[in-house]
Amino acid sequence: MPASDGGTFEVVDPATGGLLASVSSGTVGDAIACVDAAAAAAAEWAATPPRQRSEILRRTHELLVERADDLALLISAENGKALPDARGEVLYSAEFFRWYAEEAVRVRGEIQTAPSGANRIIVLRQPVGVAVLVTPWNFPAAMAARKIAPALAAGCTTILKPAGETPLTALAIADLMEEAGLPAGVVNVLPSRRSGEVVAAMLADPRVRKLSFTGSTEVGRTLLNLANEHIVNCSMELGGNAPFVVFDDADIDAAVEGAMVAKMRNGGEACTAANRFFVQEGIAAEFATRLAEAMSALTMGPGYSSGTTLGPLVNAKTRDKVASLVEQALSAGAEARIGGVIPDGPGFFYPATVLTNVAPDAEILQSEIFGPVAPVVTFRTDDEAIDLANNTEYGLVSYVYTTDLARGLRVSEAVEAGMVGLNRGLVSDPAAPFGGVKESGLGREGGTDGLLAFTESKYIAVAW
């Protein structure tokens, strides 16, 4: 919605550093106006028949698929990711709308006899209320879809606060939803460079009953403290530091293929990105060589250019952080098999990089890299691999490669993560619960869990 007096902010093309667009920057007043609109629409939307809500979600899915190429180009322009990645994101986003179109008509309650026999226990699932959705820049379509679709299926109205780097995609999705028949006030989009101010103002409003946030653990802590003051229901999908464990009996072809997906999807700018590669010593040299060969075949360039398979990072700050982590590792004795140097020219590019001889206590293994860098560490035993994998405050996703199913399942149970890719480099699925343990977050998105996160259970005790 237009800012009252907040001015505008610039959306930049990461490939050139040039201006893409100027967008109105929402103020606290605009944030409260969004809450007003969502609150005004809440009762009618909650009372809308589930089938009717379902049809709007289904039509949104169809429109996303129809406009996939145009939306992919928009995502590449403001985010930097290569067009194949961007198109894949649009289709992945569409699947959330299709899944929750199907789930909208299946919000089930319960009825049972109390153990004492004195009464019946009836449980209803009701919309939690007005929901504030805060999304990051790395998947501007998918993260919006993963929150909007279940919220609407449950009967909630929403305010979407997209990242300042990528507001254009959020606005485009809102336009598509309006075209699909969504009533006014059900989804409100609030671009703003005043993220802290506007989100804090909304969380302080008693009409807001839900916060769903995807972003860094640091920001998540701040928002949890704010939500705690007003007892706001929270779902938090936070940082990750995913281990990619390869045992000596693994199919190396499959492991390298999976590593390319787990590491290089979105150029490494993903909370699910493989961050730490732990490879059993018997195959470590061959795996590193093969991974370096695969990564060297990538073509770096503007995401929207034909043939590009590795676009720029989203901004200079992200690029400089990645470069600093690599430089620290090299100074401590690591070896760059490929990459490791910022290229000349405009834009926020960083090359695909494979590091070997990385010390197990290196800073690059403690931080979420968010870039196309694969540090490789060797291990000897299963227990050592598990200890290395769990040596982090994060616990979002882990990847395990082995041809021994018993070993794979045993390690999958032992790693401290909310999700495990066993012989798979991709775990995200709209039908599956997505989320982490430890400091990687609270709650789950996707699947039935993602829908229930936008409901409250009401218990009615009745005798007849």
DOZAMAR-508654 format. One record per residue (C-alpha): x, y, z; residue in one letter. Coordinates in steps of 0.001 Angstrom, whole numbers, plus 500000, padded with zeros to 6 digits. Example, Ala and Ser with C-alpha at 12.3 -4.5 7.8 and 13.67 -1.06 7.14 Angstrom:
512300495500507800A 513670498940507140S 
***
This chain:
500000500000500000M 501270503571499435P 503302505190502168A 501797508191503915S 505065510069504416D 507738507389504358G 509270508217501001G 510659505479498798T 513512503009498744F 515473501579495848E 515344498011494598V 518732497155493066V 519766494705490344D 522441492537492031P 524074491802488677A 524889495452487985T 524247497410491159G 521865499558489112G 518377500744489992L 515470498433489162L 512619500310490798A 511666502699493577S 509066501400496032V 507052503243498661S 508478502596502119S 505740501821504604G 505528503671507893T 504114502722511273V 500905504430510218G 500772502273507107D 501368499168509225A 498399499970511437I 496302500686508332A 497185497185507118C 496064495757510452V 492856497771510148D 492191496263506713A 493001492716507829A 490868493038510964A 487934494448508987A 488058491501506580A 488711488830509234A 485194487821510266A 483869487537506716E 486919485598505507W 486753483184508473A 483081482587507662A 483743482058503953T 482975478424503047P 486149476330502868P 485385475331499284R 485247478990498277Q 488596479703499928R 489951476583498255S 488910477749494806E 490747481067495202I 493909479219496217L 493516476812493295R 493109479679490844R 496218481349492280T 498123478139491613H 496949478179488000E 497927481816487504L 501397481243488972L 501982478384486557V 500652480424483621E 502891483411484457R 505914481389485584A 508308482818482998D 507418486438483741D 507657485929487493L 510959484086487126A 512401487041485243L 511225489397487998L 512782487212490707I 516083487010488808S 516129490760488354A 515665491694492026E 517187488622493711N 519976487655491284G 519335483922491054K 519690482146487709A 516518481848485638L 516254478030485978P 516353478447489778D 513860481299489628A 511418479369487456R 511742476392489783G 510913478677492698E 507750479941490999V 506522476407490328L 507412475377493885Y 505457478389495157S 502473477397493040A 502468473973494666E 501823475534498082F 498676477115496741F 497593473820495194R 498355471808498357W 496508474213500643Y 493622474498498192A 493218470785498850E 493762471123502615E 491371474060503055A 488412471679502931V 490015469281505426R 490359471325508612V 489097468567510854R 487901468694514447G 487435465845516888E 484723464314519039I 485150461667521701Q 483699460474524968T 485514461682528079A 487273458809529903P 484902459296532843S 481901458938530542G 480419462133531995A 480477464196528789N 481644464477525226R 484876466235524230I 484448468313521078I 487500470024519564V 487136472677516854L 489956474192514786R 489354477901514405Q 491449480584512632P 494050482045514966V 493272485564513701G 495136488368511950V 498597487092510981A 501780489061510289V 504019487255507802L 507660488350507517V 509623486869504620T 513274486957503471P 514856487939500160W 516344484582499157N 513052482948498097F 510711485929497670P 507916483919496045A 508242480601497860A 508456482011501383M 505424484211500762A 503455481278499343A 504444478967502188R 502883481397504669K 499997482983502753I 498475479741501444A 498010477937504798P 496933481141506541A 494172481689504000L 493195478023503994A 492742478212507773A 490584481335507486G 493116483964508624C 493686487401507128T 497278488540506698T 499836491321506396I 502901490321504379L 506100492232505133K 508546491237502364P 512290491838502497A 513421495249501317G 515659493686498684E 512799491836496960T 509422493568497355P 508462493384493672L 507773489647493717T 505495489974496754A 503515492744495087L 503185490678491901A 501835487675493849I 499304489907495617A 498114491144492213D 497690487553491025L 495668486686494125M 493391489660493518E 492939488410489956E 492091484984491395A 489180486517493300G 490682487254496724L 488565489815498629P 490113493117499664A 491868493143503034G 492617489417503194V 496235489791502013V 497938493151502600N 501515493749501403V 503698496239503300L 507097496919501686P 509268498986504013S 512858499686504917R 511667500322508481R 511281496614509210S 511851496777512943G 509489499700513491E 506591498460511406V 506707494861512657V 506996496011516270A 503962498273515800A 501905495424514391M 502922492993517145L 501871495577519721A 498386495766518212D 496029493438520155P 494234492500516926R 497370490709515675V 497384487132516961R 500011485398514831K 503586486027513685L 505180483794511071S 508806484751510419F 511511483361508164T 514962484886508543G 518074484958510663S 518232483580514189T 519454486977515401E 516370488806514113V 514173485898515234G 515317486382518826R 514367490059518696T 510920489295517279L 510320486554519835L 511021489056522604N 508550491505521073L 505920488802520590A 506467487610524145N 505390491005525503E 501976490605523888H 501662486778523955I 501501486482520162V 501437482995518651N 504759482470516775C 506171480265514042S 509883480880513465M 511947479428510622E 515460480616511396L 519061479992510377G 520761476783509394G 524234475270509193N 523483472067507341A 525985469199507395P 526385467067504266F 527760463705505416V 529198461305502843V 530209457814503971F 532792455732502159D 530165453314500866D 528166456110499210A 527443456245495500D 529828459103494671I 527967460064491507D 524750460421493504A 526535462233496340A 528076464818494005V 524772465299492210E 523018465752495565G 525731468105496765A 525211470341493748M 521513470603494580V 521973470993498334A 524815473524497980K 524177475407494756M 520398475833494716R 519923479599494673N 523717479968494605G 523988478755498191G 521704481512499507E 519318479175501299A 518797478219504935C 518743474602503739T 522052474935501859A 524716472363502657A 527215474400504664N 529670471811505973R 530814468804503954F 531976465891506098F 533421463124503926V 534867459828505153Q 538609459796504584E 538607456846502173G 536769458825499480I 537380462431500557A 539969463222497873A 537863461786495057E 534687463490496291F 536421466892496515A 537859466499493017T 534525465474491526R 532662468268493350L 535181470851492130A 534734469592488570E 530955469885488811A 531094473363490302M 533640474579487746S 531127473737485002A 528740476419486259L 528431479601484203T 528487482770486277M 526617485820485038G 523447487905485458P 520665485599486600G 518340486693483829Y 520885486026481040S 520488482911478932S 522919480187479936G 523653481518483419T 523687478818486086T 525247480888488901L 523965484417489438G 525250487142491757P 524705487239495491L 521930489550496609V 524036492500497777N 527557493695498560A 527224492902502280K 526439489250501579T 529242488973499004R 531777490537501365D 530771488204504212K 531306485157502006V 534682486487500840A 535770487153504424S 534905483611505569L 536866482125502665V 539871484382503294E 539939483375506967Q 539848479696506041A 542655480107503488L 544776482011506003S 544346479114508438A 545675476566505933G 542711475584503785A 543211475085500041E 540910476458497347A 540439473739494746R 538461476225492645I 537275479789493202G 538027481799496305G 538548485220494687V 536014487999494016I 535908488589490243P 536464491993488664D 533566493979487297G 530200495261488480P 527637493327490490G 527840491210493623F 529361488056492170F 531290485345493985Y 532565482240492190P 531765478621492989A 534398477592495544T 535562474278496997V 537866474325500025L 539827471337501313T 542090470878504357N 539584472904506365V 540188472745510113A 537199471339512053P 537128474517514199D 537318476979511293A 534993479975511433E 533516479065508062I 532102475905509662L 530467477879512479Q 528702480463510302S 525871480234507810E 527826480926504613I 524919481919502342F 527073481650499254G 528497479161496706P 531259477813498952V 531768474165499943A 534275473535502773P 535283469853502974V 536358468152506222V 537334464482506558T 536232462041509258F 536940458428510178R 534064456867512126T 530270457096512178D 530325458540515689D 532817461199514639E 530582462175511716A 527569462509514014I 529545464608516503D 530774466912513736L 527280467254512279A 525780468129515667N 528532470599516613N 526386473665515930T 523637475637517615E 521525475130514491Y 519424472126513554G 517399472792510431L 518403470097507939V 521096467454507495S 522095465429504432Y 523387461866504627V 524761459728501788Y 525346455998502172T 524249452827500404T 523794451082503764D 520149451723504670L 520602450699508304A 523537453067508691R 521624455840506943G 518581455524509179L 520717455206512311R 522613458402511480V 519412460173510407S 517945459506513845E 521124460656515611A 521670463982513849V 520027466937515557E 517897468329512756A 514248468857511998G 514714467398508512M 517088464890506924V 517810464266503271G 518852460618503103L 520508460143499707N 518645463280498572R 519927466805498124G 516455468367498235L 514028467983501136V 511546470850500654S 508035469732499753D 504713471554500291P 503209468333501671A 505947467836504299A 506550469609507622P 509444472062507187F 511302473358510244G 514199472888512601G 515301472215516149V 517650474038518510K 518202477640517307E 516808476929513847S 513291477753514866G 509921476920516378L 507038475136514702G 506636473761511189R 505550475059507820E 504147472934505012G 502009469826505234G 499154469513507705T 501362471047510401D 501607474258508406G 497834474619508283L 497297473828511966L 499886476509512826A 497272479087511770F 494510477596513930T 493598477462517595E 491985474397519127S 488719475159520930K 487484472501523359Y 483761472254524105I 482612470006526971A 479040468899526411V 476702466203527701A 473657464892525848W 
***
